Amino acid sequence: MLNDIEVNIDIKGEKIINHGQLPLIVIDSPVGKRLKGLKHIKLDLFIIQGLFQSFINLEDCEENYILQHSLWFAGVTTYGRCFTEAAGRGIKLEKSKYVTHLEESKVRTHDEIMEQRNKYIAHADDNNYEGFEVFGVVDPETNKLLGLTNNYHKTVAVNRESIKRYIELINEIIIQVAHDDERASSALLKQISSIQVDELRVINPFVDNKKELSKVYAMLGTKYCLNNQDFDNGIEFLTRAINLDPEDDGPYINRANAFETIGDINNQLSDLNKAYEINPNSPNVNNNLGNFLTNQRRYNEAIPFYLRALSLDNDYLNVYNNITLCLFYLNRINEALSYINKGILLDESNPEFYVTRALCFEGLGLNEEMEADIAKARKLGKSI
């Protein structure tokens, strides 16, 4: 089962409009409701993070006072909402679970925010966060009142340092909520197969379009292969995509890569040839055919496909690495070196390029240059 499948829906009042291509159904089991609540809260925490960061980004001046006050007010309000009951969510964050175990300074920060929420924002208690007083202005000579004035104590009771502490606390809580979100998602995915689909509750797609549905199936197939390493389901969905739109070369390439992973070379080549038949001017198709031939040690046959890929897209970085290795295996090392140098000029931060060039330097007996490139690759994070 897949998590976070991309859909495009619009919720207006009680109506859900499904702009995607796959039918949907609301999952309202206890785990589903908990997951819904966690996602609400996680979004609120990200909103608070943004509000407080905007506060910090503002210059402290009279002109920004109202905006800073509003950002602080909104952030504290939303934070308090995460720790209080809300009928639409069904859950709230408990201090005992999400805060108490943190370092003492963060516990105090939580209490500080909740005090602001409870004593100033939610309730008009006697507090240090607000204050209007009306004064009569006295004439010092006659000791009579000249009129009225007022003095308002500004209500932004925090400064940049306070807000930074708030953000640090929120970052800690987000990590915990995200972890609980993942656990709830995993638990719900295990229950998916046992959930009965009531056709009366299915939210059908707003538009029926085979090409668009093909893209959805292609996306699902790719996710199964890359995210889940589930190539059986991945190939099944990619096949569905091909059946719906047989003139799209993309699913053939992705299915060919899946066939390669499971060792089905015949079907891999068949899909690559079909993709080439559909779109011979695709740099990606040509590069993949070159890779197939290189893996079969048919280096001389691979090079024309790499060259064609580069003629179609001179910035296709992977091809520079691939053609370099192909030429290296043919012992055409100086040619290989010229291509990898071009790749490095386009992207000096790619550690793979330095590893490949180090191989070329080794083949030419340039050991000092080889060691220098290995050191660069390691500096860029490559484990060698």
C-alpha positions as CSV (number, residue, x, y, z in Angstrom):
1,M,0.0,0.0,0.0
2,L,1.1,3.5,-0.8
3,N,1.0,6.6,1.5
4,D,0.6,10.2,0.4
5,I,-0.8,9.5,-3.1
6,E,-1.1,12.8,-4.9
7,V,-4.7,13.9,-5.5
8,N,-6.3,17.2,-6.3
9,I,-9.4,17.8,-4.3
10,D,-11.4,20.9,-3.3
11,I,-13.5,21.0,-0.1
12,K,-16.4,23.5,-0.2
13,G,-18.6,23.3,2.9
14,E,-19.7,19.7,3.2
15,K,-19.0,18.9,-0.5
16,I,-15.8,17.4,-1.7
17,I,-15.0,18.0,-5.4
18,N,-12.5,15.4,-6.8
19,H,-10.4,16.9,-9.5
20,G,-8.2,13.8,-9.7
21,Q,-8.6,10.7,-11.8
22,L,-9.0,8.1,-9.1
23,P,-12.2,7.6,-7.0
24,L,-11.8,8.5,-3.3
25,I,-13.5,7.5,-0.1
26,V,-13.3,9.1,3.3
27,I,-11.8,6.8,5.9
28,D,-13.5,7.5,9.2
29,S,-12.2,4.6,11.3
30,P,-10.7,5.5,14.7
31,V,-7.2,5.4,13.3
32,G,-8.4,7.4,10.3
33,K,-9.9,10.0,12.6
34,R,-6.7,10.2,14.7
35,L,-4.6,10.6,11.5
36,K,-6.9,13.4,10.4
37,G,-6.5,15.2,13.7
38,L,-2.7,14.8,13.6
39,K,-2.5,16.3,10.1
40,H,-4.6,19.2,11.2
41,I,-2.3,19.8,14.2
42,K,0.9,19.4,12.1
43,L,-0.4,22.0,9.6
44,D,-1.2,24.4,12.5
45,L,2.4,23.9,13.9
46,F,3.8,24.8,10.5
47,I,1.6,27.9,10.4
48,I,2.8,29.0,13.8
49,Q,6.4,28.4,12.7
50,G,5.7,30.7,9.7
51,L,4.0,33.4,11.8
52,F,6.8,33.6,14.4
53,Q,9.5,33.6,11.7
54,S,7.7,36.5,10.0
55,F,7.7,38.3,13.4
56,I,11.5,37.9,13.5
57,N,11.9,39.1,10.0
58,L,10.2,42.4,10.7
59,E,12.3,45.4,11.8
60,D,11.4,46.6,15.3
61,C,9.8,50.0,14.7
62,E,6.6,51.9,15.4
63,E,5.3,51.2,11.8
64,N,5.5,47.4,12.3
65,Y,4.0,47.4,15.8
66,I,0.4,46.4,14.7
67,L,1.7,43.7,12.3
68,Q,4.1,42.2,15.0
69,H,1.2,42.2,17.5
70,S,-1.0,40.4,15.0
71,L,1.6,37.8,14.2
72,W,2.3,37.2,17.9
73,F,-1.5,37.1,18.7
74,A,-2.2,34.6,15.8
75,G,0.8,32.4,16.7
76,V,-0.2,32.1,20.4
77,T,-3.8,31.5,19.5
78,T,-3.0,28.7,17.1
79,Y,-0.5,27.2,19.5
80,G,-3.1,27.1,22.2
81,R,-5.6,25.5,19.9
82,C,-3.2,22.5,19.4
83,F,-3.4,21.8,23.2
84,T,-7.1,22.3,23.6
85,E,-10.1,20.2,22.6
86,A,-11.6,20.8,19.1
87,A,-14.7,18.9,18.0
88,G,-13.6,18.7,14.4
89,R,-10.3,17.1,15.3
90,G,-11.1,14.6,18.0
91,I,-7.6,14.9,19.5
92,K,-5.4,17.4,21.1
93,L,-1.7,17.5,22.1
94,E,-1.1,16.6,25.7
95,K,1.6,18.5,27.5
96,S,2.5,15.3,29.4
97,K,3.3,13.6,26.1
98,Y,4.8,16.3,23.9
99,V,6.4,18.8,26.3
100,T,7.1,17.5,29.8
101,H,10.0,15.3,28.8
102,L,11.8,18.2,27.0
103,E,14.5,20.2,28.7
104,E,13.2,22.5,31.5
105,S,13.6,25.7,29.6
106,K,11.3,24.4,26.8
107,V,8.7,23.4,29.4
108,R,8.8,26.9,30.8
109,T,8.5,28.3,27.3
110,H,5.4,26.2,26.7
111,D,3.8,27.4,30.0
112,E,4.7,31.0,29.0
113,I,2.9,30.7,25.7
114,M,-0.2,29.1,27.3
115,E,-0.3,31.8,29.9
116,Q,-0.4,34.4,27.2
117,R,-3.2,32.5,25.5
118,N,-5.2,31.9,28.7
119,K,-4.7,35.2,30.5
120,Y,-4.7,37.7,27.7
121,I,-5.9,36.3,24.3
122,A,-8.7,33.9,25.4
123,H,-9.7,35.6,28.6
124,A,-9.5,39.2,29.8
125,D,-7.8,38.5,33.1
126,D,-5.6,40.9,35.1
127,N,-2.3,40.5,33.3
128,N,0.9,42.2,32.0
129,Y,-0.1,41.8,28.4
130,E,-2.6,44.6,28.0
131,G,-3.7,47.8,29.7
132,F,-5.8,50.9,29.0
133,E,-6.1,53.5,31.7
134,V,-8.1,56.7,31.4
135,F,-6.5,59.8,33.1
136,G,-7.7,63.2,33.8
137,V,-5.1,65.9,33.0
138,V,-4.7,68.3,36.0
139,D,-3.9,72.0,35.7
140,P,-1.0,72.4,38.3
141,E,-1.9,76.0,39.1
142,T,-5.7,75.7,39.6
143,N,-5.7,72.0,40.5
144,K,-8.7,71.5,38.1
145,L,-9.1,69.0,35.3
146,L,-8.2,70.3,31.9
147,G,-9.6,67.2,30.1
148,L,-8.9,63.6,29.5
149,T,-6.1,61.5,28.0
150,N,-5.3,57.8,28.0
151,N,-2.2,55.6,28.2
152,Y,-2.1,52.3,26.5
153,H,0.5,49.7,27.4
154,K,1.5,48.0,24.2
155,T,0.5,44.4,24.2
156,V,3.4,42.7,22.4
157,A,4.9,41.2,25.5
158,V,7.6,39.3,23.7
159,N,10.7,40.2,21.7
160,R,12.9,38.5,19.1
161,E,14.6,36.3,21.6
162,S,11.3,35.1,23.1
163,I,10.0,34.3,19.6
164,K,13.2,32.4,18.8
165,R,12.6,30.3,21.9
166,Y,9.0,29.7,20.8
167,I,10.2,28.5,17.4
168,E,12.8,26.1,19.0
169,L,10.0,24.6,21.1
170,I,7.7,24.2,18.1
171,N,10.4,22.5,16.0
172,E,10.7,19.9,18.7
173,I,6.9,19.3,18.8
174,I,6.7,19.1,15.0
175,I,9.2,16.3,15.0
176,Q,7.1,14.3,17.5
177,V,3.8,15.0,15.7
178,A,5.4,14.0,12.4
179,H,6.5,10.7,14.0
180,D,3.0,10.0,15.3
181,D,1.6,10.9,11.9
182,E,3.9,8.3,10.3
183,R,2.9,5.7,12.8
184,A,-0.8,6.4,12.4
185,S,-0.4,6.2,8.6
186,S,1.4,2.9,8.8
187,A,-1.3,1.5,11.1
188,L,-4.0,2.7,8.7
189,L,-2.2,1.2,5.7
190,K,-2.3,-2.2,7.4
191,Q,-6.1,-1.9,7.8
192,I,-6.7,-0.7,4.2
193,S,-7.2,-4.2,2.8
194,S,-9.9,-5.0,5.2
195,I,-11.9,-1.8,4.6
196,Q,-15.1,-2.4,2.6
197,V,-15.7,0.2,-0.1
198,D,-19.3,1.4,0.0
199,E,-20.1,2.6,-3.5
200,L,-22.6,5.1,-2.2
201,R,-19.8,6.9,-0.4
202,V,-17.3,6.9,-3.2
203,I,-16.3,10.4,-4.5
204,N,-15.8,9.9,-8.2
205,P,-13.5,12.0,-10.4
206,F,-14.8,15.2,-11.7
207,V,-13.4,14.6,-15.2
208,D,-12.9,11.3,-17.0
209,N,-9.8,11.5,-19.1
210,K,-7.8,8.4,-20.1
211,K,-4.5,10.3,-20.6
212,E,-4.7,11.9,-17.2
213,L,-5.6,8.6,-15.6
214,S,-2.6,7.1,-17.3
215,K,-0.4,9.7,-15.7
216,V,-1.9,8.8,-12.3
217,Y,-1.2,5.1,-12.8
218,A,2.3,5.9,-14.0
219,M,2.9,7.9,-10.9
220,L,1.6,5.1,-8.7
221,G,3.8,2.5,-10.5
222,T,6.9,4.6,-10.1
223,K,6.1,5.1,-6.4
224,Y,5.6,1.4,-5.8
225,C,9.0,0.7,-7.5
226,L,11.1,3.5,-6.0
227,N,9.5,4.0,-2.5
228,N,8.3,0.5,-1.7
229,Q,10.6,-1.6,-3.8
230,D,7.4,-3.4,-4.8
231,F,8.1,-4.2,-8.4
232,D,5.1,-6.5,-9.0
233,N,2.6,-3.8,-8.2
234,G,4.8,-1.2,-9.8
235,I,4.9,-3.1,-13.1
236,E,1.1,-3.7,-12.9
237,F,0.3,0.0,-12.6
238,L,2.8,1.0,-15.3
239,T,1.2,-1.5,-17.5
240,R,-2.2,0.0,-16.8
241,A,-0.7,3.4,-17.7
242,I,0.6,2.0,-21.0
243,N,-2.8,0.4,-21.9
244,L,-4.6,3.7,-21.4
245,D,-2.0,5.8,-23.3
246,P,0.2,3.6,-25.4
247,E,1.8,6.6,-27.2
248,D,3.5,7.9,-24.0
249,D,7.1,6.8,-23.8
250,G,7.5,7.6,-20.1
251,P,5.8,4.5,-18.6
252,Y,7.8,2.3,-21.0
253,I,11.0,3.7,-19.7
254,N,10.0,3.4,-16.1
255,R,8.7,-0.2,-16.6
256,A,12.0,-1.0,-18.4
257,N,13.9,0.2,-15.3
258,A,11.7,-2.1,-13.1
259,F,12.3,-5.0,-15.4
260,E,16.0,-4.4,-15.2
261,T,15.9,-4.4,-11.4
262,I,14.2,-7.8,-11.3
263,G,16.6,-9.2,-14.0
264,D,14.0,-9.4,-16.9
265,I,16.4,-8.2,-19.6
266,N,14.1,-9.3,-22.5
267,N,11.2,-7.3,-21.4
268,Q,13.5,-4.4,-20.5
269,L,14.8,-4.2,-24.0
270,S,11.3,-4.6,-25.5
271,D,10.1,-1.6,-23.5
272,L,13.2,0.5,-24.4
273,N,12.7,-0.3,-28.1
274,K,9.0,0.6,-27.9
275,A,9.9,3.9,-26.2
276,Y,12.4,4.7,-28.9
277,E,9.8,3.8,-31.6
278,I,7.4,6.3,-30.0
279,N,9.9,9.1,-29.3
280,P,13.3,8.7,-31.0
281,N,14.1,12.4,-30.1
282,S,13.9,11.9,-26.4
283,P,17.3,12.4,-24.7
284,N,16.1,10.2,-21.8
285,V,15.1,7.3,-24.2
286,N,18.5,7.5,-25.9
287,N,20.4,7.6,-22.6
288,N,18.5,4.6,-21.3
289,L,19.2,2.6,-24.5
290,G,22.9,3.5,-24.2
291,N,22.8,2.3,-20.6
292,F,21.3,-1.0,-21.6
293,L,23.9,-1.6,-24.2
294,T,26.7,-0.6,-21.9
295,N,25.5,-3.1,-19.2
296,Q,25.5,-5.7,-22.0
297,R,29.1,-4.7,-22.7
298,R,28.1,-3.6,-26.2
299,Y,30.0,-0.4,-25.8
300,N,30.4,0.5,-29.5
301,E,26.7,0.2,-30.0
302,A,26.0,2.3,-26.9
303,I,28.0,5.4,-27.9
304,P,25.8,6.6,-30.7
305,F,22.8,6.7,-28.3
306,Y,24.8,8.7,-25.8
307,L,25.9,11.1,-28.5
308,R,22.4,11.5,-29.8
309,A,21.2,12.2,-26.2
310,L,23.8,15.0,-25.9
311,S,22.9,16.4,-29.3
312,L,19.3,16.7,-28.1
313,D,20.2,18.0,-24.7
314,N,23.7,19.3,-24.2
315,D,23.1,19.8,-20.4
316,Y,22.0,16.2,-19.7
317,L,24.5,15.6,-16.9
318,N,24.1,11.9,-16.5
319,V,25.1,11.3,-20.1
320,Y,28.5,12.8,-19.6
321,N,29.2,10.3,-16.8
322,N,27.7,7.4,-18.8
323,I,29.6,8.0,-22.1
324,T,32.8,8.5,-20.1
325,L,32.6,5.1,-18.6
326,C,31.6,3.6,-21.9
327,L,34.7,5.1,-23.6
328,F,36.9,4.1,-20.7
329,Y,35.9,0.4,-21.1
330,L,36.9,0.7,-24.8
331,N,40.3,2.0,-23.6
332,R,39.6,5.4,-25.3
333,I,40.6,7.1,-22.1
334,N,41.6,10.5,-23.5
335,E,38.2,10.8,-25.2
336,A,36.5,9.7,-22.0
337,L,38.4,12.4,-20.1
338,S,37.2,15.1,-22.4
339,Y,33.6,14.2,-21.8
340,I,33.8,14.0,-18.0
341,N,35.6,17.4,-18.0
342,K,32.7,18.9,-19.8
343,G,30.4,17.4,-17.2
344,I,32.4,18.9,-14.3
345,L,32.3,22.3,-16.0
346,L,28.5,22.0,-16.0
347,D,28.3,20.8,-12.4
348,E,31.3,21.1,-10.1
349,S,29.4,19.8,-7.1
350,N,28.7,16.3,-8.5
351,P,30.9,13.8,-6.6
352,E,30.2,11.0,-9.1
353,F,32.0,13.0,-11.8
354,Y,35.2,13.2,-9.7
355,V,35.0,9.4,-9.0
356,T,34.7,8.7,-12.8
357,R,37.5,11.2,-13.7
358,A,39.7,9.6,-11.0
359,L,39.2,6.3,-12.8
360,C,40.3,7.9,-16.1
361,F,43.4,9.4,-14.3
362,E,44.2,6.0,-12.9
363,G,44.0,4.5,-16.4
364,L,46.4,7.1,-17.7
365,G,48.8,6.5,-14.7
366,L,48.2,10.0,-13.3
367,N,48.1,8.9,-9.7
368,E,48.5,12.4,-8.2
369,E,45.5,13.7,-10.2
370,M,43.5,10.6,-9.3
371,E,44.1,11.1,-5.5
372,A,43.1,14.7,-5.8
373,D,39.8,13.8,-7.4
374,I,39.0,11.1,-4.9
375,A,39.6,13.7,-2.1
376,K,37.2,16.1,-3.9
377,A,34.6,13.4,-4.1
378,R,34.9,12.6,-0.4
379,K,34.7,16.3,0.4
380,L,31.4,16.4,-1.5
381,G,30.0,13.5,0.6
382,K,30.9,10.4,-1.5
383,S,32.0,7.4,0.5
384,I,35.0,5.8,-1.2
